């Protein structure tokens, strides 16, 4: 909503943007931040070949961007509750740009003849900086949540996460084509230009919610809250990042939500990395077939978050979470016991649907269950939940080590178990809320 604030604003004070513009800005920012991390994979592979890195060094190199970005979600998500989302979002995106620019500089000046083991720490540093874009997710969750009323939270957060989450799948499909036409250096330069343009677009569109704008005009918290409420803002933050982290951590309902997100978003990240190996080694597909099947999983799981958020608004987060987890359970069961190529594709798509819709339902539930510390809860859920991307792949690999080729299928029993656990936790959350309402 452009123009002066209603309800007795001081003349000349202006508030900027509107909920929909802010949603577009946050989505663009997350899309760019998540996509920047996806650029690291092809570069890391090129560096591994010429630097003769040991397996443990390769593992750390691949893990650092995702691990660093995931853990930063916790403090940066909480920071939203004190200053609004714009400043922490911009800091993360700028750090990501520095990381990607540093990798491009290494490609341009050192690759391939001047790279050796002595450059490994520098490579890790740029990889960690590039991973900062992942942390923008929890910042955007808090930023978008404060803009929208409770009855539209599911749709808004589903659209933000769904469209923003498509960048890894798109990068996986498009980047190899660009590299084929203009080479790795040129592709990186084009990608860096797109990232910088996206950061600039976020700077223009990604405004803070009304409460934070009034606070930045040096208005008292009470006055800012009154004026923001007059504009329709329903959620308001705690006083400090430390407090919002502590408050959300002390709320037991935060932790079942962390486990739900660990299963479905962390599981999504794990499968995005695991599926190319699964398709090529278990069904002996071509490299491009494996890429297309994996990208299809990634894009479908991301895009279905958008309607998933609307379903959660209409039907309730717990009911939609239950349905999505049953879908995940069915898909994981099919992939565990199917040796059929077509059947496994069906299983993969059911898993993708279940994960995507549940991810939307979880963040519809965050403001409902932790209304006084949304940013802190979003940080815990987004940060710790994303660590499923590191914990699950070794479990899947363990089944292959023990069972050989059949282990590629049997490993999906991990998701069967996680889906059952999450169904029990969802029922527990719903029961506890119902008892609390009856007690009132």
C-alpha positions in Angstrom: 0.0 0.0 0.0 1.6 3.2 -1.1 1.2 6.6 0.5 0.6 7.9 4.0 -0.3 5.6 6.8 -3.8 5.7 8.0 -5.1 6.6 11.4 -3.3 9.7 12.3 0.2 9.5 10.7 2.5 12.4 11.1 2.4 14.4 7.8 5.1 13.6 5.4 5.8 10.1 6.7 5.5 7.5 3.9 5.4 3.8 3.9 6.5 1.9 0.9 5.5 -1.2 -1.0 2.5 -3.6 -0.5 2.2 -7.2 0.5 2.2 -8.5 -3.0 5.2 -6.4 -4.1 7.1 -7.5 -1.0 6.2 -11.1 -1.7 7.6 -10.8 -5.3 10.7 -9.2 -3.9 11.4 -11.8 -1.3 10.7 -14.6 -3.9 13.2 -13.1 -6.3 15.8 -12.7 -3.6 15.4 -16.4 -2.4 15.4 -17.6 -6.0 18.7 -15.8 -6.6 20.3 -16.8 -3.3 19.4 -20.5 -3.7 20.4 -20.5 -7.4 23.8 -19.0 -6.6 24.6 -22.1 -4.5 23.7 -24.3 -7.4 26.5 -22.8 -9.5 29.0 -24.2 -7.1 28.6 -27.8 -8.2 30.1 -27.5 -11.7 32.9 -25.3 -10.5 33.8 -27.7 -7.6 34.0 -30.6 -10.1 36.4 -28.7 -12.3 38.6 -27.7 -9.4 38.6 -31.3 -8.0 40.1 -32.6 -11.3 43.1 -30.1 -11.4 43.8 -29.8 -7.7 43.9 -33.6 -7.1 41.8 -33.3 -3.9 41.5 -36.2 -1.5 38.0 -37.8 -1.1 37.6 -36.2 2.4 38.5 -32.8 0.9 35.9 -33.2 -1.9 33.3 -34.2 0.7 34.0 -31.1 2.8 34.1 -28.9 -0.3 30.7 -30.0 -1.5 29.1 -29.9 2.0 30.4 -26.4 3.1 28.0 -24.2 1.1 24.9 -26.1 2.1 26.0 -26.6 5.7 27.1 -22.9 6.2 23.9 -21.6 4.6 21.7 -23.9 6.5 23.1 -23.0 9.9 23.0 -19.2 9.1 19.3 -19.6 8.7 18.9 -19.7 12.5 20.5 -16.3 13.5 19.4 -14.5 10.4 15.9 -15.8 10.6 15.7 -14.4 14.2 17.2 -11.1 13.1 14.1 -10.4 11.1 12.2 -9.9 14.3 14.3 -7.0 15.3 15.0 -5.1 12.1 12.7 -6.5 9.4 13.9 -8.7 6.6 15.5 -6.3 4.2 18.9 -5.7 5.9 19.7 -9.3 6.7 18.4 -10.4 3.3 20.7 -7.9 1.5 23.7 -8.9 3.6 23.3 -12.6 2.8 22.8 -11.9 -1.0 25.9 -9.6 -1.1 28.0 -12.2 0.7 26.7 -14.8 -1.8 27.7 -12.5 -4.7 31.2 -12.1 -3.2 31.5 -15.9 -3.0 30.4 -16.5 -6.6 32.6 -13.6 -7.8 35.5 -15.1 -6.0 35.0 -18.4 -7.7 34.8 -16.7 -11.0 38.1 -14.9 -10.2 39.8 -18.2 -9.4 38.5 -19.6 -12.7 39.7 -16.6 -14.6 43.2 -16.2 -13.1 44.2 -19.6 -11.7 42.4 -22.3 -13.5 43.7 -24.8 -14.7 47.5 -24.4 -14.6 48.1 -22.4 -11.4 45.8 -24.3 -9.0 47.2 -26.6 -6.3 46.4 -27.8 -2.8 47.5 -24.4 -1.3 44.4 -22.8 -2.8 42.0 -25.2 -1.1 41.3 -22.9 1.9 40.4 -20.1 -0.4 38.1 -22.4 -2.4 36.4 -23.3 0.9 36.0 -19.7 1.9 34.3 -18.7 -1.4 32.1 -21.8 -1.3 31.0 -20.9 2.2 30.2 -17.3 1.2 28.3 -18.6 -1.9 26.2 -20.7 0.5 25.0 -17.7 2.3 22.2 -17.4 -0.2 20.5 -20.5 1.3 20.0 -18.7 4.6 17.9 -16.1 2.8 15.0 -18.6 3.0 14.3 -18.1 6.7 14.7 -14.4 6.4 12.1 -14.3 3.6 9.7 -16.5 5.7 9.7 -14.0 8.5 9.6 -11.0 6.1 6.6 -12.4 4.2 4.8 -13.6 7.3 4.7 -10.1 8.8 3.2 -8.7 5.6 0.2 -11.0 5.3 -2.8 -11.7 7.6 -3.1 -15.2 9.1 -5.8 -16.4 6.7 -3.4 -15.8 3.8 -0.2 -17.1 5.3 -0.3 -20.5 3.7 -0.8 -19.1 0.2 1.9 -16.4 0.6 4.5 -18.6 2.1 3.7 -21.4 -0.4 4.2 -19.0 -3.3 7.4 -17.6 -1.8 9.0 -21.0 -1.1 7.6 -22.7 -4.2 8.7 -20.3 -6.9 11.9 -19.5 -5.1 12.8 -23.1 -4.7 12.7 -23.8 -8.4 16.2 -22.3 -9.0 18.3 -25.5 -8.3 16.2 -27.5 -10.8 16.4 -24.8 -13.5 20.1 -24.4 -12.9 20.6 -28.1 -13.3 18.8 -28.0 -16.7 20.1 -24.7 -18.1 23.6 -24.3 -16.8 25.1 -27.4 -18.7 23.6 -26.0 -21.9 25.1 -22.6 -21.4 28.5 -24.2 -20.5 28.3 -26.2 -23.8 27.8 -23.0 -25.8 30.1 -20.5 -24.2 32.2 -22.5 -21.8 32.5 -22.6 -18.0 34.0 -19.1 -17.7 31.3 -17.4 -19.9 28.5 -19.3 -18.2 29.8 -18.2 -14.8 30.0 -14.6 -15.9 26.4 -14.7 -17.3 25.2 -16.3 -14.1 27.0 -13.7 -12.0 25.3 -10.9 -14.0 21.9 -12.5 -13.4 22.6 -12.8 -9.6 23.6 -9.1 -9.4 20.4 -8.1 -11.3 18.3 -10.2 -8.9 19.9 -8.5 -5.9 19.1 -5.1 -7.4 15.5 -6.1 -8.0 15.2 -7.4 -4.4 16.6 -4.0 -3.2 13.7 -2.2 -5.0 10.8 -4.6 -4.1 11.8 -6.3 -0.9 10.5 -3.8 1.6 9.9 -4.5 5.3 6.4 -4.8 6.7 4.6 -1.8 8.0 5.5 -2.2 11.7 9.3 -2.1 10.9 8.9 0.9 8.6 7.2 2.9 11.3 9.9 1.8 13.8 12.6 2.9 11.3 10.9 6.3 11.3 11.8 6.4 15.0 8.3 5.8 16.2 7.7 4.1 19.5 6.9 0.4 19.4 3.3 1.0 20.7 2.7 3.7 18.0 4.2 1.5 15.3 2.1 -1.4 16.3 -1.1 0.7 16.3 -0.4 2.1 12.8 0.6 -1.3 11.4 -2.5 -2.9 12.8 -4.6 -0.2 11.1 -3.1 -1.3 7.8 -4.0 -5.0 8.5 -0.8 -6.4 10.0 -1.6 -9.2 12.5 1.8 -10.6 13.5 4.2 -8.6 15.5 7.8 -9.5 16.7 9.6 -9.9 20.0 12.2 -7.3 21.0 15.5 -9.0 20.2 17.0 -11.7 18.1 18.3 -13.6 21.1 14.9 -13.4 22.8 13.0 -14.6 19.8 15.4 -17.6 19.4 15.0 -18.4 23.1 11.2 -18.0 23.1 10.8 -20.2 20.1 13.3 -22.8 21.5 11.4 -23.0 24.8 8.1 -23.6 22.9 8.0 -27.4 22.5 5.8 -27.1 19.4 8.8 -25.7 17.5 10.6 -29.0 17.6 8.0 -31.3 16.0 7.9 -28.7 13.2 11.7 -29.0 12.9 11.4 -32.8 12.5 8.6 -32.4 9.9 10.8 -30.0 7.9 13.9 -32.1 8.4 12.0 -35.0 6.7 10.5 -33.1 3.8 12.8 -30.2 3.0 15.9 -31.9 4.2 14.7 -35.0 2.5 14.1 -32.9 -0.7 17.7 -31.7 -0.6 19.0 -35.2 0.0 17.1 -36.6 -2.9 18.2 -33.8 -5.2 21.8 -34.9 -4.6 21.0 -38.7 -4.5 18.6 -39.2 -7.4 21.2 -38.8 -10.3 23.2 -41.7 -8.7 20.1 -43.7 -8.1 18.8 -43.5 -11.6 22.2 -44.1 -13.3 23.5 -46.9 -11.0 20.2 -48.7 -10.3 18.4 -48.4 -13.6 21.5 -47.7 -15.8 19.9 -44.6 -17.4 21.9 -42.1 -19.4 23.4 -39.1 -17.7 20.9 -36.7 -19.3 17.9 -39.0 -18.4 19.0 -38.9 -14.8 19.4 -35.1 -14.9 15.9 -34.7 -16.4 14.3 -37.1 -13.9 16.0 -35.3 -11.0 15.1 -31.8 -12.3 11.5 -33.0 -12.7 11.5 -34.1 -9.1 13.0 -30.8 -7.9 10.7 -28.5 -10.0 7.5 -30.5 -9.2 8.2 -30.6 -5.5 8.9 -26.9 -5.5 6.0 -25.7 -7.6 3.4 -27.8 -5.8 4.2 -25.8 -2.7 2.2 -22.9 -4.2 -1.2 -24.7 -4.3 -0.2 -26.6 -1.1 -0.1 -23.3 0.8 -3.6 -22.4 -0.4 -4.8 -25.8 0.6 -3.3 -25.3 4.1 -5.2 -21.9 4.3 -8.5 -23.5 3.5 -8.2 -26.8 5.2 -5.7 -26.2 8.0 -2.0 -26.9 8.2 -2.3 -30.1 10.2 -4.9 -31.7 7.8 -2.9 -30.9 4.7 0.3 -32.1 6.4 -1.3 -35.4 7.2 -2.5 -35.9 3.6 0.9 -34.9 2.2 2.8 -37.2 4.6 0.5 -40.1 3.6 1.4 -39.3 -0.1 5.1 -39.3 0.8 4.6 -42.6 2.6 3.0 -44.2 -0.4 5.7 -42.9 -2.8 8.5 -44.0 -0.5 6.9 -47.5 -0.1 6.7 -47.9 -3.9 10.3 -46.8 -4.4 11.5 -49.2 -1.6 10.0 -52.3 -3.2 9.7 -51.5 -6.9 12.3 -52.7 -9.3 10.3 -51.4 -12.2 11.5 -48.2 -14.0 8.0 -46.7 -14.6 6.8 -47.7 -11.1 9.8 -45.9 -9.6 9.0 -42.7 -11.6 5.5 -42.8 -10.1 7.0 -43.3 -6.7 9.4 -40.4 -7.2 6.6 -38.0 -8.2 4.5 -39.1 -5.2 7.4 -38.4 -2.9 7.9 -35.0 -4.6 4.3 -34.1 -4.1 4.2 -35.2 -0.5 7.4 -33.3 0.3 6.4 -30.1 -1.4 2.9 -29.8 0.0 4.2 -30.7 3.5 6.8 -28.0 3.3 4.1 -25.5 2.6 1.9 -26.8 5.4 4.7 -26.6 8.0 5.3 -22.9 7.4 1.6 -22.3 7.5 1.7 -23.9 11.0 4.7 -21.8 12.2 2.8 -18.6 12.8 -0.1 -20.6 14.3 2.0 -22.5 16.8 4.7 -19.9 17.6 2.9 -16.6 17.0 5.1 -14.5 19.3 8.5 -15.5 17.8 7.9 -16.3 14.1 11.4 -15.3 13.0 13.1 -17.4 15.6 10.9 -20.4 14.9 11.4 -20.0 11.1 15.2 -19.9 11.8 15.1 -23.1 13.9 12.8 -24.9 11.5 14.5 -23.7 8.3 18.0 -24.1 9.6 17.9 -27.4 11.5 15.3 -28.9 9.1 17.7 -28.3 6.1 20.3 -30.4 7.8 18.3 -33.4 6.6 20.1 -32.8 3.4 23.3 -34.0 5.1 22.0 -36.7 7.4 19.9 -38.7 5.0 22.4 -39.4 2.1 24.8 -41.3 4.2 21.9 -43.5 5.4 20.9 -44.2 1.8 24.5 -45.0 0.9 24.7 -47.4 3.8 22.0 -49.6 2.3 24.0 -49.7 -0.9 27.2 -50.6 0.9 25.5 -53.5 2.8 23.1 -54.8 0.1 24.8 -53.8 -3.2 22.5 -52.8 -6.0 19.2 -53.7 -4.4 20.2 -51.2 -1.6 19.4 -48.3 -4.0 15.8 -49.2 -3.7 15.7 -50.5 -0.1 17.3 -47.4 1.2 14.0 -45.5 0.7 12.7 -47.4 3.8 14.3 -44.4 5.6 11.6 -42.2 4.2 8.9 -44.7 5.1 10.1 -44.5 8.8 10.4 -40.7 8.7 6.9 -40.3 7.2 5.3 -42.5 9.9 7.2 -40.5 12.7 6.0 -37.2 11.2 2.4 -38.5 11.0 2.5 -39.2 14.7 4.0 -35.8 15.5 1.3 -34.0 13.4 -1.4 -35.8 15.2 0.2 -34.9 18.5 0.4 -31.2 17.5 -3.3 -31.2 16.4 -4.4 -32.9 19.7 -2.4 -30.5 21.8 -3.9 -27.4 20.1 -7.4 -28.8 20.4 -7.0 -29.4 24.2 -5.6 -25.9 24.6 -8.6 -24.4 22.9 -11.0 -26.5 25.0 -9.2 -25.3 28.2 -9.7 -21.7 27.2 
